[in-house]
Amino acid sequence: MLMLCMPPWLQVPVAVTLLNAFQPPIIIKLAKFEQWDDPGRQVKYTVWRLFIAKLLNVLLQVRRLHYTSAGMGGSDGAVLPAGGVVFDAG
């Protein structure tokens, strides 16, 4: 519900920040819950899960970059300021 109250240009950075804050503790607790016999395997799966989670964050940032450059500034010379209003820079 919090994300619906935010302007679109702020939603992705907030989502990425929340993911970065909550992913590691959740993934580590999941690994402890699984109770692997081999500690090396537990570390291996935890590292892979964290890697995939960080890759998801990168994809969200790419989506944000695509959103801000396609039709909201970028190739046409328009500038997208912090307020989200597009104006001609020329």
N, C-alpha and C positions, 0 to 999 in steps of 0.2 A: 504494500500500500504506500510505503514511503516513496518508492520509485515513481509512482503515478503523479505525485505532487511536484516532481522536479522537472525542469526544462530538459528537452531531449539531449542537448549537448553535455549535460551533467550526469545523465543516467549511466552511461558506460564507465566513466572513471569511478563513480561510486560503487558500481557493481564489481569492478575489478578490485577495488580496495577491500570490499567486504569478502570477496573470494580469497584474496591474499591473507586476510586476517583469520578466516575460519577454516581454510583447507588443511593446513598442517596439523592442527590439533585433532581434527576429525579423522584424518588419515592415520595418524599415529595411534589414536584410540581404537580404530578399526583393526589395525595390525595387532595390537595387544589383545583385542577380543578374540581374534582368530586363533591365538595360542599355537603358533608354529613350533614344531619340535626343534627345528634347526634355526638358530638365530641369524645365520647368514641369509637364509631364505626370507626371513621376516624383513631384514634390511633391504634385500633386493626388491621385494614387492613394494615396500614403503617408498623407496627411491623412485621406482617406476610410476607409482601412483602420483607422487608429487610432481614428477616430470610431466605427466599427462595433464595434471591440473594447471601447471604453469603454461603449458602449450595452449590450453583453453583460454587462459588470460591473454595470451598473445593474439589469438584469433579474435577475441573481443575487441582488442585495440585496433586490429586491422579493420574490423567492421566499423569501428568509430571513424577511422581515417577515411574509409570509403564513403561513409555517410557525410562527412564534412566536406569531402572533395567533389562529390557528385551532386551538382545542382545547388550547392550551398557555398560556393566559393571554390577556388582552386584554379582550374584551367582557364576560366573566363576573366581572370584578373580581379574578381571580387574578393573582399576580405571578410572573414567571419570573426567579429570581435567577441569578447567574453559574453556580451549580452545576447548573442545569438541572432542579431539583426544583420542582414546582408546589405552592404552598400558598395558602390563602385569606387574603387581605389584610384581610378584614372582621372 
